[in-house]
Amino acid sequence: MLSIAVFDEEEKVTKHRKEWPMPWDHAVLDQEGSDRLMGIFQAMGVPSYILVGPDGKVLEKGFAWRSNMKEILRDYLVKTDSVQSSEK
């Protein structure tokens, strides 16, 4: 899991993460990186929720999957585990 702060300053993000712990990797992008990333994923706003598979393909995108995110993530993780087990 990776959180990416766009259009923000690292100091603000660090302060926010102290108040709201996020035990996963996190990156802060500058204006150019933010513009580029938002364009690549065609994100229309912040926050945007995008699930990218191990192969780099976008599996889910937008707010619709947010309401049952846990179930969707669990389903993808089970599928990934099954595929990896069958490849051994």
Biopython code that builds the backbone (N, CA, C, O; Angstrom):
import numpy as np
from Bio.PDB.StructureBuilder import StructureBuilder

atoms = [
    (1, "MET", "N", (0.853, -1.169, 0.000)),
    (1, "MET", "CA", (0.000, 0.000, 0.000)),
    (1, "MET", "C", (0.897, 1.229, 0.000)),
    (1, "MET", "O", (1.936, 1.270, 0.659)),
    (2, "LEU", "N", (0.476, 2.199, -0.736)),
    (2, "LEU", "CA", (1.241, 3.430, -0.860)),
    (2, "LEU", "C", (0.282, 4.616, -0.873)),
    (2, "LEU", "O", (-0.670, 4.650, -1.653)),
    (3, "SER", "N", (0.539, 5.576, -0.012)),
    (3, "SER", "CA", (-0.192, 6.845, -0.041)),
    (3, "SER", "C", (0.710, 7.856, -0.733)),
    (3, "SER", "O", (1.920, 7.884, -0.510)),
    (4, "ILE", "N", (0.110, 8.673, -1.564)),
    (4, "ILE", "CA", (0.878, 9.713, -2.252)),
    (4, "ILE", "C", (0.189, 11.049, -2.020)),
    (4, "ILE", "O", (-0.968, 11.244, -2.395)),
    (5, "ALA", "N", (0.918, 11.962, -1.399)),
    (5, "ALA", "CA", (0.392, 13.304, -1.182)),
    (5, "ALA", "C", (0.727, 14.147, -2.405)),
    (5, "ALA", "O", (1.886, 14.252, -2.807)),
    (6, "VAL", "N", (-0.302, 14.743, -2.985)),
    (6, "VAL", "CA", (-0.096, 15.607, -4.148)),
    (6, "VAL", "C", (-0.469, 17.029, -3.768)),
    (6, "VAL", "O", (-1.327, 17.259, -2.915)),
    (7, "PHE", "N", (0.190, 17.979, -4.417)),
    (7, "PHE", "CA", (-0.085, 19.405, -4.188)),
    (7, "PHE", "C", (0.051, 19.763, -2.707)),
    (7, "PHE", "O", (-0.750, 20.539, -2.186)),
    (8, "ASP", "N", (1.047, 19.209, -2.032)),
    (8, "ASP", "CA", (1.210, 19.445, -0.605)),
    (8, "ASP", "C", (2.679, 19.620, -0.259)),
    (8, "ASP", "O", (3.556, 19.384, -1.090)),
    (9, "GLU", "N", (2.940, 20.034, 0.971)),
    (9, "GLU", "CA", (4.302, 20.224, 1.442)),
    (9, "GLU", "C", (4.650, 19.101, 2.411)),
    (9, "GLU", "O", (3.810, 18.669, 3.200)),
    (10, "GLU", "N", (5.884, 18.635, 2.346)),
    (10, "GLU", "CA", (6.313, 17.500, 3.165)),
    (10, "GLU", "C", (6.106, 17.760, 4.661)),
    (10, "GLU", "O", (5.715, 16.852, 5.394)),
    (11, "GLU", "N", (6.362, 18.981, 5.118)),
    (11, "GLU", "CA", (6.205, 19.293, 6.545)),
    (11, "GLU", "C", (4.757, 19.104, 6.996)),
    (11, "GLU", "O", (4.502, 18.552, 8.066)),
    (12, "LYS", "N", (3.807, 19.565, 6.172)),
    (12, "LYS", "CA", (2.382, 19.411, 6.502)),
    (12, "LYS", "C", (1.989, 17.941, 6.539)),
    (12, "LYS", "O", (1.243, 17.510, 7.419)),
    (13, "VAL", "N", (2.490, 17.184, 5.589)),
    (13, "VAL", "CA", (2.165, 15.767, 5.519)),
    (13, "VAL", "C", (2.750, 15.026, 6.722)),
    (13, "VAL", "O", (2.084, 14.172, 7.306)),
    (14, "THR", "N", (3.983, 15.346, 7.092)),
    (14, "THR", "CA", (4.619, 14.714, 8.248)),
    (14, "THR", "C", (3.818, 15.002, 9.513)),
    (14, "THR", "O", (3.598, 14.103, 10.325)),
    (15, "LYS", "N", (3.385, 16.243, 9.686)),
    (15, "LYS", "CA", (2.572, 16.612, 10.849)),
    (15, "LYS", "C", (1.254, 15.837, 10.851)),
    (15, "LYS", "O", (0.838, 15.306, 11.881)),
    (16, "HIS", "N", (0.611, 15.780, 9.700)),
    (16, "HIS", "CA", (-0.660, 15.049, 9.574)),
    (16, "HIS", "C", (-0.479, 13.572, 9.926)),
    (16, "HIS", "O", (-1.323, 12.987, 10.604)),
    (17, "ARG", "N", (0.609, 12.974, 9.472)),
    (17, "ARG", "CA", (0.847, 11.546, 9.727)),
    (17, "ARG", "C", (1.142, 11.283, 11.198)),
    (17, "ARG", "O", (0.908, 10.175, 11.680)),
    (18, "LYS", "N", (1.647, 12.269, 11.914)),
    (18, "LYS", "CA", (1.848, 12.098, 13.364)),
    (18, "LYS", "C", (0.493, 12.078, 14.078)),
    (18, "LYS", "O", (0.299, 11.330, 15.036)),
    (19, "GLU", "N", (-0.432, 12.901, 13.607)),
    (19, "GLU", "CA", (-1.771, 12.958, 14.191)),
    (19, "GLU", "C", (-2.628, 11.772, 13.754)),
    (19, "GLU", "O", (-3.446, 11.272, 14.527)),
    (20, "TRP", "N", (-2.438, 11.330, 12.525)),
    (20, "TRP", "CA", (-3.220, 10.247, 11.925)),
    (20, "TRP", "C", (-2.244, 9.199, 11.381)),
    (20, "TRP", "O", (-1.920, 9.209, 10.194)),
    (21, "PRO", "N", (-1.779, 8.300, 12.246)),
    (21, "PRO", "CA", (-0.771, 7.321, 11.804)),
    (21, "PRO", "C", (-1.235, 6.490, 10.601)),
    (21, "PRO", "O", (-2.373, 6.025, 10.537)),
    (22, "MET", "N", (-0.332, 6.331, 9.678)),
    (22, "MET", "CA", (-0.572, 5.520, 8.487)),
    (22, "MET", "C", (0.607, 4.552, 8.383)),
    (22, "MET", "O", (1.677, 4.935, 7.910)),
    (23, "PRO", "N", (0.427, 3.316, 8.813)),
    (23, "PRO", "CA", (1.555, 2.375, 8.863)),
    (23, "PRO", "C", (1.886, 1.731, 7.515)),
    (23, "PRO", "O", (1.995, 0.509, 7.414)),
    (24, "TRP", "N", (2.042, 2.544, 6.506)),
    (24, "TRP", "CA", (2.411, 2.051, 5.183)),
    (24, "TRP", "C", (3.304, 3.095, 4.525)),
    (24, "TRP", "O", (3.490, 4.189, 5.057)),
    (25, "ASP", "N", (3.847, 2.756, 3.381)),
    (25, "ASP", "CA", (4.732, 3.674, 2.664)),
    (25, "ASP", "C", (3.974, 4.917, 2.217)),
    (25, "ASP", "O", (2.777, 4.877, 1.934)),
    (26, "HIS", "N", (4.710, 6.019, 2.162)),
    (26, "HIS", "CA", (4.096, 7.282, 1.807)),
    (26, "HIS", "C", (5.091, 8.127, 1.000)),
    (26, "HIS", "O", (6.292, 8.110, 1.270)),
    (27, "ALA", "N", (4.591, 8.847, 0.034)),
    (27, "ALA", "CA", (5.427, 9.736, -0.776)),
    (27, "ALA", "C", (4.751, 11.097, -0.882)),
    (27, "ALA", "O", (3.526, 11.200, -0.816)),
    (28, "VAL", "N", (5.555, 12.130, -1.045)),
    (28, "VAL", "CA", (5.051, 13.486, -1.246)),
    (28, "VAL", "C", (5.614, 13.976, -2.578)),
    (28, "VAL", "O", (6.828, 13.976, -2.787)),
    (29, "LEU", "N", (4.730, 14.388, -3.467)),
    (29, "LEU", "CA", (5.157, 14.853, -4.788)),
    (29, "LEU", "C", (5.133, 16.369, -4.878)),
    (29, "LEU", "O", (4.297, 17.028, -4.259)),
    (30, "ASP", "N", (6.057, 16.912, -5.653)),
    (30, "ASP", "CA", (6.053, 18.347, -5.920)),
    (30, "ASP", "C", (4.973, 18.647, -6.968)),
    (30, "ASP", "O", (4.279, 17.736, -7.420)),
    (31, "GLN", "N", (4.832, 19.901, -7.349)),
    (31, "GLN", "CA", (3.784, 20.306, -8.286)),
    (31, "GLN", "C", (3.867, 19.544, -9.611)),
    (31, "GLN", "O", (2.860, 19.046, -10.114)),
    (32, "GLU", "N", (5.074, 19.459, -10.166)),
    (32, "GLU", "CA", (5.239, 18.766, -11.451)),
    (32, "GLU", "C", (4.874, 17.295, -11.338)),
    (32, "GLU", "O", (4.165, 16.762, -12.191)),
    (33, "GLY", "N", (5.354, 16.636, -10.288)),
    (33, "GLY", "CA", (5.037, 15.217, -10.077)),
    (33, "GLY", "C", (3.558, 15.001, -9.832)),
    (33, "GLY", "O", (2.978, 14.025, -10.307)),
    (34, "SER", "N", (2.944, 15.920, -9.086)),
    (34, "SER", "CA", (1.511, 15.821, -8.810)),
    (34, "SER", "C", (0.702, 15.936, -10.099)),
    (34, "SER", "O", (-0.202, 15.138, -10.347)),
    (35, "ASP", "N", (1.034, 16.933, -10.914)),
    (35, "ASP", "CA", (0.329, 17.112, -12.186)),
    (35, "ASP", "C", (0.473, 15.874, -13.066)),
    (35, "ASP", "O", (-0.491, 15.413, -13.677)),
    (36, "ARG", "N", (1.683, 15.351, -13.116)),
    (36, "ARG", "CA", (1.945, 14.180, -13.966)),
    (36, "ARG", "C", (1.159, 12.957, -13.482)),
    (36, "ARG", "O", (0.523, 12.265, -14.277)),
    (37, "LEU", "N", (1.209, 12.698, -12.169)),
    (37, "LEU", "CA", (0.514, 11.538, -11.614)),
    (37, "LEU", "C", (-0.999, 11.652, -11.795)),
    (37, "LEU", "O", (-1.657, 10.683, -12.174)),
    (38, "MET", "N", (-1.542, 12.828, -11.526)),
    (38, "MET", "CA", (-2.986, 13.034, -11.698)),
    (38, "MET", "C", (-3.384, 12.799, -13.152)),
    (38, "MET", "O", (-4.461, 12.267, -13.420)),
    (39, "GLY", "N", (-2.529, 13.189, -14.085)),
    (39, "GLY", "CA", (-2.807, 12.962, -15.499)),
    (39, "GLY", "C", (-2.730, 11.498, -15.880)),
    (39, "GLY", "O", (-3.583, 10.997, -16.613)),
    (40, "ILE", "N", (-1.716, 10.810, -15.388)),
    (40, "ILE", "CA", (-1.542, 9.391, -15.716)),
    (40, "ILE", "C", (-2.768, 8.591, -15.289)),
    (40, "ILE", "O", (-3.279, 7.767, -16.047)),
    (41, "PHE", "N", (-3.238, 8.844, -14.057)),
    (41, "PHE", "CA", (-4.369, 8.078, -13.532)),
    (41, "PHE", "C", (-5.709, 8.751, -13.782)),
    (41, "PHE", "O", (-6.747, 8.254, -13.346)),
    (42, "GLN", "N", (-5.691, 9.874, -14.480)),
    (42, "GLN", "CA", (-6.904, 10.633, -14.789)),
    (42, "GLN", "C", (-7.731, 10.880, -13.527)),
    (42, "GLN", "O", (-8.958, 10.779, -13.537)),
    (43, "ALA", "N", (-7.030, 11.206, -12.446)),
    (43, "ALA", "CA", (-7.692, 11.488, -11.177)),
    (43, "ALA", "C", (-8.361, 12.845, -11.270)),
    (43, "ALA", "O", (-7.769, 13.803, -11.767)),
    (44, "MET", "N", (-9.577, 12.926, -10.800)),
    (44, "MET", "CA", (-10.348, 14.150, -10.912)),
    (44, "MET", "C", (-10.318, 14.991, -9.643)),
    (44, "MET", "O", (-10.822, 16.114, -9.636)),
    (45, "GLY", "N", (-9.741, 14.469, -8.581)),
    (45, "GLY", "CA", (-9.700, 15.218, -7.335)),
    (45, "GLY", "C", (-8.887, 14.489, -6.289)),
    (45, "GLY", "O", (-8.336, 13.414, -6.527)),
    (46, "VAL", "N", (-8.832, 15.109, -5.125)),
    (46, "VAL", "CA", (-8.079, 14.560, -4.014)),
    (46, "VAL", "C", (-9.028, 14.454, -2.824)),
    (46, "VAL", "O", (-9.692, 15.441, -2.509)),
    (47, "PRO", "N", (-9.128, 13.326, -2.157)),
    (47, "PRO", "CA", (-8.352, 12.118, -2.426)),
    (47, "PRO", "C", (-8.925, 11.327, -3.594)),
    (47, "PRO", "O", (-10.105, 11.443, -3.926)),
    (48, "SER", "N", (-8.079, 10.536, -4.197)),
    (48, "SER", "CA", (-8.472, 9.584, -5.234)),
    (48, "SER", "C", (-8.032, 8.208, -4.773)),
    (48, "SER", "O", (-6.949, 8.051, -4.208)),
    (49, "TYR", "N", (-8.853, 7.236, -5.007)),
    (49, "TYR", "CA", (-8.551, 5.869, -4.593)),
    (49, "TYR", "C", (-8.329, 5.028, -5.832)),
    (49, "TYR", "O", (-9.229, 4.859, -6.654)),
    (50, "ILE", "N", (-7.113, 4.498, -5.960)),
    (50, "ILE", "CA", (-6.745, 3.732, -7.143)),
    (50, "ILE", "C", (-6.062, 2.456, -6.682)),
    (50, "ILE", "O", (-5.098, 2.500, -5.919)),
    (51, "LEU", "N", (-6.558, 1.335, -7.143)),
    (51, "LEU", "CA", (-5.953, 0.047, -6.823)),
    (51, "LEU", "C", (-5.205, -0.433, -8.060)),
    (51, "LEU", "O", (-5.801, -0.676, -9.110)),
    (52, "VAL", "N", (-3.892, -0.563, -7.916)),
    (52, "VAL", "CA", (-3.035, -0.974, -9.021)),
    (52, "VAL", "C", (-2.520, -2.371, -8.723)),
    (52, "VAL", "O", (-2.006, -2.625, -7.634)),
    (53, "GLY", "N", (-2.653, -3.277, -9.684)),
    (53, "GLY", "CA", (-2.207, -4.650, -9.508)),
    (53, "GLY", "C", (-0.700, -4.782, -9.639)),
    (53, "GLY", "O", (-0.019, -3.836, -10.032)),
    (54, "PRO", "N", (-0.181, -5.957, -9.309)),
    (54, "PRO", "CA", (1.259, -6.201, -9.373)),
    (54, "PRO", "C", (1.840, -6.002, -10.775)),
    (54, "PRO", "O", (3.030, -5.729, -10.927)),
    (55, "ASP", "N", (0.997, -6.139, -11.788)),
    (55, "ASP", "CA", (1.449, -5.966, -13.167)),
    (55, "ASP", "C", (1.354, -4.515, -13.641)),
    (55, "ASP", "O", (1.654, -4.212, -14.795)),
    (56, "GLY", "N", (0.929, -3.613, -12.735)),
    (56, "GLY", "CA", (0.832, -2.202, -13.071)),
    (56, "GLY", "C", (-0.505, -1.780, -13.666)),
    (56, "GLY", "O", (-0.700, -0.602, -13.966)),
    (57, "LYS", "N", (-1.419, -2.712, -13.839)),
    (57, "LYS", "CA", (-2.734, -2.374, -14.391)),
    (57, "LYS", "C", (-3.646, -1.830, -13.299)),
    (57, "LYS", "O", (-3.605, -2.292, -12.158)),
    (58, "VAL", "N", (-4.470, -0.844, -13.655)),
    (58, "VAL", "CA", (-5.441, -0.286, -12.719)),
    (58, "VAL", "C", (-6.590, -1.281, -12.577)),
    (58, "VAL", "O", (-7.253, -1.626, -13.555)),
    (59, "LEU", "N", (-6.817, -1.736, -11.341)),
    (59, "LEU", "CA", (-7.871, -2.710, -11.072)),
    (59, "LEU", "C", (-9.174, -2.038, -10.646)),
    (59, "LEU", "O", (-10.258, -2.460, -11.047)),
    (60, "GLU", "N", (-9.062, -1.011, -9.847)),
    (60, "GLU", "CA", (-10.226, -0.257, -9.374)),
    (60, "GLU", "C", (-9.830, 1.208, -9.308)),
    (60, "GLU", "O", (-8.665, 1.540, -9.089)),
    (61, "LYS", "N", (-10.817, 2.084, -9.501)),
    (61, "LYS", "CA", (-10.530, 3.511, -9.503)),
    (61, "LYS", "C", (-11.784, 4.282, -9.141)),
    (61, "LYS", "O", (-12.892, 3.867, -9.482)),
    (62, "GLY", "N", (-11.617, 5.401, -8.451)),
    (62, "GLY", "CA", (-12.739, 6.268, -8.135)),
    (62, "GLY", "C", (-13.281, 6.030, -6.737)),
    (62, "GLY", "O", (-12.689, 5.306, -5.937)),
    (63, "PHE", "N", (-14.408, 6.648, -6.462)),
    (63, "PHE", "CA", (-14.996, 6.580, -5.130)),
    (63, "PHE", "C", (-15.952, 5.407, -4.959)),
    (63, "PHE", "O", (-16.237, 5.018, -3.827)),
    (64, "ALA", "N", (-16.448, 4.839, -6.034)),
    (64, "ALA", "CA", (-17.465, 3.789, -5.937)),
    (64, "ALA", "C", (-16.979, 2.583, -5.144)),
    (64, "ALA", "O", (-17.747, 1.995, -4.383)),
    (65, "TRP", "N", (-15.725, 2.212, -5.311)),
    (65, "TRP", "CA", (-15.233, 1.012, -4.614)),
    (65, "TRP", "C", (-14.817, 1.312, -3.185)),
    (65, "TRP", "O", (-14.523, 0.387, -2.428)),
    (66, "ARG", "N", (-14.785, 2.570, -2.799)),
    (66, "ARG", "CA", (-14.365, 2.950, -1.454)),
    (66, "ARG", "C", (-15.284, 2.370, -0.380)),
    (66, "ARG", "O", (-14.811, 1.987, 0.690)),
    (67, "SER", "N", (-16.585, 2.301, -0.647)),
    (67, "SER", "CA", (-17.547, 1.857, 0.366)),
    (67, "SER", "C", (-17.349, 0.395, 0.770)),
    (67, "SER", "O", (-17.659, 0.026, 1.902)),
    (68, "ASN", "N", (-16.848, -0.429, -0.123)),
    (68, "ASN", "CA", (-16.572, -1.822, 0.243)),
    (68, "ASN", "C", (-15.123, -2.187, -0.105)),
    (68, "ASN", "O", (-14.841, -3.260, -0.639)),
    (69, "MET", "N", (-14.230, -1.268, 0.212)),
    (69, "MET", "CA", (-12.809, -1.416, -0.087)),
    (69, "MET", "C", (-12.207, -2.672, 0.544)),
    (69, "MET", "O", (-11.428, -3.376, -0.098)),
    (70, "LYS", "N", (-12.566, -2.954, 1.806)),
    (70, "LYS", "CA", (-11.988, -4.119, 2.492)),
    (70, "LYS", "C", (-12.305, -5.418, 1.756)),
    (70, "LYS", "O", (-11.429, -6.262, 1.567)),
    (71, "GLU", "N", (-13.548, -5.571, 1.345)),
    (71, "GLU", "CA", (-13.950, -6.790, 0.644)),
    (71, "GLU", "C", (-13.254, -6.900, -0.713)),
    (71, "GLU", "O", (-12.796, -7.977, -1.094)),
    (72, "ILE", "N", (-13.178, -5.803, -1.427)),
    (72, "ILE", "CA", (-12.539, -5.809, -2.743)),
    (72, "ILE", "C", (-11.059, -6.136, -2.616)),
    (72, "ILE", "O", (-10.532, -6.943, -3.381)),
    (73, "LEU", "N", (-10.384, -5.510, -1.647)),
    (73, "LEU", "CA", (-8.961, -5.803, -1.425)),
    (73, "LEU", "C", (-8.762, -7.271, -1.053)),
    (73, "LEU", "O", (-7.851, -7.931, -1.552)),
    (74, "ARG", "N", (-9.618, -7.767, -0.177)),
    (74, "ARG", "CA", (-9.520, -9.176, 0.233)),
    (74, "ARG", "C", (-9.671, -10.090, -0.985)),
    (74, "ARG", "O", (-8.912, -11.046, -1.137)),
    (75, "ASP", "N", (-10.639, -9.806, -1.847)),
    (75, "ASP", "CA", (-10.848, -10.619, -3.046)),
    (75, "ASP", "C", (-9.612, -10.607, -3.949)),
    (75, "ASP", "O", (-9.189, -11.656, -4.434)),
    (76, "TYR", "N", (-9.037, -9.434, -4.173)),
    (76, "TYR", "CA", (-7.836, -9.350, -5.009)),
    (76, "TYR", "C", (-6.655, -10.057, -4.362)),
    (76, "TYR", "O", (-5.873, -10.712, -5.050)),
    (77, "LEU", "N", (-6.518, -9.932, -3.040)),
    (77, "LEU", "CA", (-5.410, -10.600, -2.355)),
    (77, "LEU", "C", (-5.556, -12.119, -2.428)),
    (77, "LEU", "O", (-4.567, -12.829, -2.607)),
    (78, "VAL", "N", (-6.777, -12.614, -2.293)),
    (78, "VAL", "CA", (-7.015, -14.055, -2.408)),
    (78, "VAL", "C", (-6.683, -14.526, -3.821)),
    (78, "VAL", "O", (-6.048, -15.567, -3.992)),
    (79, "LYS", "N", (-7.106, -13.769, -4.836)),
    (79, "LYS", "CA", (-6.799, -14.120, -6.225)),
    (79, "LYS", "C", (-5.296, -14.142, -6.457)),
    (79, "LYS", "O", (-4.776, -15.054, -7.099)),
    (80, "THR", "N", (-4.599, -13.138, -5.937)),
    (80, "THR", "CA", (-3.146, -13.045, -6.102)),
    (80, "THR", "C", (-2.453, -14.222, -5.433)),
    (80, "THR", "O", (-1.541, -14.819, -6.006)),
    (81, "ASP", "N", (-2.892, -14.561, -4.199)),
    (81, "ASP", "CA", (-2.314, -15.713, -3.487)),
    (81, "ASP", "C", (-2.548, -17.010, -4.252)),
    (81, "ASP", "O", (-1.657, -17.856, -4.329)),
    (82, "SER", "N", (-3.743, -17.172, -4.819)),
    (82, "SER", "CA", (-4.061, -18.382, -5.576)),
    (82, "SER", "C", (-3.176, -18.513, -6.805)),
    (82, "SER", "O", (-2.673, -19.597, -7.100)),
    (83, "VAL", "N", (-2.985, -17.410, -7.520)),
    (83, "VAL", "CA", (-2.160, -17.423, -8.721)),
    (83, "VAL", "C", (-0.714, -17.741, -8.352)),
    (83, "VAL", "O", (-0.073, -18.557, -9.014)),
    (84, "GLN", "N", (-0.194, -17.102, -7.301)),
    (84, "GLN", "CA", (1.179, -17.334, -6.893)),
    (84, "GLN", "C", (1.380, -18.767, -6.424)),
    (84, "GLN", "O", (2.424, -19.358, -6.699)),
    (85, "SER", "N", (0.412, -19.339, -5.725)),
    (85, "SER", "CA", (0.508, -20.723, -5.259)),
    (85, "SER", "C", (0.515, -21.703, -6.428)),
    (85, "SER", "O", (1.242, -22.696, -6.400)),
    (86, "SER", "N", (-0.288, -21.433, -7.450)),
    (86, "SER", "CA", (-0.363, -22.338, -8.597)),
    (86, "SER", "C", (0.889, -22.281, -9.469)),
    (86, "SER", "O", (1.187, -23.216, -10.212)),
    (87, "GLU", "N", (1.627, -21.150, -9.366)),
    (87, "GLU", "CA", (2.848, -20.985, -10.151)),
    (87, "GLU", "C", (4.036, -21.713, -9.541)),
    (87, "GLU", "O", (5.056, -21.900, -10.203)),
    (88, "LYS", "N", (3.912, -22.123, -8.290)),
    (88, "LYS", "CA", (5.045, -22.792, -7.605)),
    (88, "LYS", "C", (5.170, -24.233, -8.001)),
    (88, "LYS", "O", (6.064, -24.930, -7.520)),
]
sb = StructureBuilder()
sb.init_structure("model")
sb.init_model(0)
sb.init_chain("A")
sb.init_seg("    ")
for serial, (resi, resn, name, xyz) in enumerate(atoms, 1):
    if name == "N":
        sb.init_residue(resn, " ", resi, " ")
    sb.init_atom(name, np.array(xyz, "f"), 0.0, 1.0, " ", f" {name:<3s}", serial, name[0])
structure = sb.get_structure()
